Amino acid sequence: MSTSNISATPGRPAYPRVVSVVNLKGGVGKTTLCVNLAYGLAYFKNKRVLLVDLDPQANATQYLISQYTYQKLYLADPPTKFTVVEVYDEFNQSNRVNSAPPKDPQRYIQRIYKGDPGYLDLVASKLELSLLAFEGGQVHKNNQVRWLIESVAKQYDIVLIDCPPTVSRMLMGGFDASEYVLVPMKPEFLSTIGLPLLHRIITKTYSEDIGKRAKWMNPDLSVIGIIYTMFNSQLVMTKESLAEIQREATRLNYPIFNAYMSNSTKFAWSSKRTLPIFRTEPSSQYALEMEQIVTEFLARLPQAPGGAL
């Protein structure tokens, strides 16, 4: 698959493949998967990748940026870089009619990894993001994230959005910007508890209210698959939960990835080094698993109009 600029078709501007990574149940390894997948797409497959941290907990940001670097870039006076919170602020203050692009989109983008030719960039988050849901006016639009992505679309092949594990304005903003959804699931007791609600949100919002999405985007969000995370085949509970997940996935017509991410404390150690597992433990089974997930993700992700990814 090509890493050249995305080919636009009539009525569709250049726009990368945008995927929301979400599970409405917390503690399933969502951010660990999202970060390693985004990094792996650039590292293994030379893709130009943007990771948008849309979770107020900012775990993806903390995974990829050290505290020292975060304070230097985002907490200085004035800051060198802005977070997704400032995306909302700029949209609300200067772009109420949604006609002008951000003044300087690069203020929001921090380079994390540079390969040849692939790279990984980050739009960071912070805790103040959680306060936006309580503010009035234009903050209650859902298209702020898409507004930013559209302004930098030609720079990227794939955008991953690490969404919050709650039904919120942030989640709807991620969905508005996305064409696809990826669902990490830890095989455990009550693992499928959030699936029916997630399915309801996707189908009700984006099949009955298509008019709010850009005409050139997919009219419906598509779930490209469920990925097992924190997988431990030795547990009886895992085996029982797999059957439950498979039944629910079949009912909802959600495919399940063959590749999976095992449970290991090594992921926590890799996050402390602000690196993915395949760079801290390159010879481990976990590194191999992530490479397999990256490969299968690309195989399952539909190509952009014109045939390029």
Phi, psi and omega in degrees: 000139187285149173254013177287172179303145184293134179283128177270146174250164181308128180087352180237115173289168176301130181205130182288171169288122184244125187233124172274130176258116190208143166215131182281003172251125182282169175073027183252008181081023182301309183292322177300316177295313184300314181295313181293325177293313180300314180295319182294326178297322177283319188284313184271327190243006177057035177273153175266111194238139172241129175251121178256118179272102183254016179259123180302338177291341174059032182292323178296320177298314180293331178293323190258344183231128179293159179301320179298313181294321180298314180296321181293319185275316193253340184248004177289169179233099003277159179288150175281324181233153178250157180261181178295336176300318180289337172301313178296318181298313182295318179302314184291325186276323190236358187223044186297333179265003177057044182247336182251143177284169174304147183297319180212086183302333183292344177296336184267351191250126179243126178287128181255317183216136177237113174254205180217095012257000185288158176202163177235126175244159182229136162258111189282164178238175172202166188300331182297346178301328182294339182281341186297329181296342182265355182268155184264190175069219189292346179299338183275002165290159181250002190258016181295319182292317177299323178304315178291314182299318179301326183287340181238017190303321184291348181275350191225149172268322186220138172239128173251135179246116176277104187270156176288155181274036181221154172283112189205173175299327180294317179298315181294327175295321176295316179296321180298326181277346191257158170251341186221159179231136175243131187244107172283138179221127174271122180290099182207176179302132181063029183294334183265011187300326183268352185296312180301321179293316178301315180297320180296317180299313182296310186287320182288318185287319190251012167245331180264345184230049186296331187301337181280348179266150177303138186300332183275354178275167174302133179295334179236145169289141179244132174275112183278348175160165172255134176244127176287131179236160180049043188280132177224100185291348182279345183273135175299321180301324178298313181297320179292322182289327179301318180296320179295315179296316181297322177296315181292321179296321178296318180298321182270355182063042176259121176291154178245130179296147171284322178285153182211168180244118182287161177277131179196143175289348180296333176294321178296321178293324178293324179294327178295334178265005181054041180223155176285164184299328183281356172257332177271330180228063190296337182260005185276165175294333182289323175296317178296318179299318180292322177296322178293321177297316179301314181296316181290325177302313180295324180293327182272338183285122181299148178288156176288158173306134185097352172095356182261150173259000000 
